[in-house]
Amino acid sequence: MATDQFSRLFTPDEANELIPRLEVLVRKLQANAARARARAAEAGPIANLEELSRTDPVLRSAMREMAKIAEEIQRLGCFLKDIDLGLVDFPGEVDGDTVFLCWQYGESRLIAWHPLDEGFSSRRPLPGSSKVYLN
């Protein structure tokens, strides 16, 4: 079993308890990402993003905030998988196998999981969840 690669394994109930906090964090993360993209777009397509992030206070602030939020999500024991889709994975178990319990921003609770070596497109319903809402 792959449990020693994670500091903890979540039950669906434990993960669901974090969703209200994750909703706030992901919303802030998406807002900062939009602000960073808008600022970078203003600089033009040939702008050196690395240099711009050092010299532009708005972009620098947005990027620092994004990094802080991503670190906070990681400290919770979760894995941020996609900012735009708001995907967060929780290490967990299904039928004795270590898997990722998968949450997407906008879902009120966990409804899916996927194998460790697969992603969002391989989501499978947790027991008691409907397939209608997957992918």
N, C-alpha and C positions, 0 to 999 in steps of 0.2 A: 504494500500500500504506500502511496506517495505522501502520507501525512507529515513526514519529517521535513518536507520542502516548504511548509507553511507554518507560521507561528501559531495559527489556530484554524480550526474548521468550524464553520458556522452551521447552525441549524436554520431552516427557513424562518422560524420564529425569531431567532436572534438577528438575522439579516433584516427581517421586516421591521424590527425595532429601530434600525438605523435609517430607514427610508425617509422619514421626515427631515432628518439632518442632511442626508444626501440630496434631497430635493433642493434645499437652500444652497448647498455647495455647488451642485451642478448648474443651477440657475445663474449663480454668480460667475462660475467658470465660463459658461456660454456667453454671458454679457461681456466679460472681459475679452474673450476671443473675438467677438464681433467688433469690439472697440479697437483691438489690435489690428485686425484685418482692414478695417476702415482707414486707420491711420497709415498703414503700410500702402494701401491702394492710393491714398493721397500723394504719397511720395513717388509713385510711378512704378511701372513694371521693371525698370532697370535698377531700382534702388537696391543697395546692399543691405539686406535685412539685419545682418549682424551689426553693421556700423550704425544703422538707423536706430536699433534698439539701445545703443550706447548713448546716442546724441538726442533722441527725441524723448522728452519726459513723459508724454502721454503713452507712447508705445512701451517705454520702459516700465512705467507704472502698471500697465495692463499685464505685461508679461510677468512681472514680479508677483502680482496678485494671482495669476494663473498658477504659477509655481507653488505658492503658498497653499492654495486650495488643493492642488494635486497631492502635495505632501500630507495635508490633513486627511484626505481620503485614504491615502496609503497607511497612515498611522491608525486608522480605524480597522485596518486589516483587509481592506478592499483593494481591488485593482481597477483603475480607471482605464477603460479600453477605447472609448471614442468620445470626444468632447461634443461634437455636433449631434450625435445620436443620443448622447447622455448614457452611455453604456458603462455599467459597473459590475464587476464580477466579485463573488465571494467564494473562497474555497469552502467546500462542503462535501457531503456524502450523499449518494443516492444508491440504494441497493448494495451498500458495502464498498462502493468504488468512490475514490476521491474525484470530485468533479468541480466545475464552477457553477454556482448558483448565479443566475444571470438576471440583472435588473436593468430596465430601461427607463430613463426619465419619463415621467408621465404615468407609469404604472403605479398603482396604489399599493401593490405588494408584489412579492416574488411570484412569478408564475412559471418560470422556466429554469432549465439547467442545460449545460453542454459539457462534453468531455474536455479535459484539460488541453488536449492538442487540437481542438476545434474551436470555432467561434460562434458569433451571433447567428449565422445562417444555419447552424446545426442545433439550434435551440429545440429542446424537447420539453413537454409539459411536466411540471411537478405533479405528483398525485393530487387529484382534486382540482386541477386547473384545466381550462379549456384550450384546445389546440387552435381555436378560432383566432386568438390574440397573438399567436406566435409569428415572428418574422414578418 
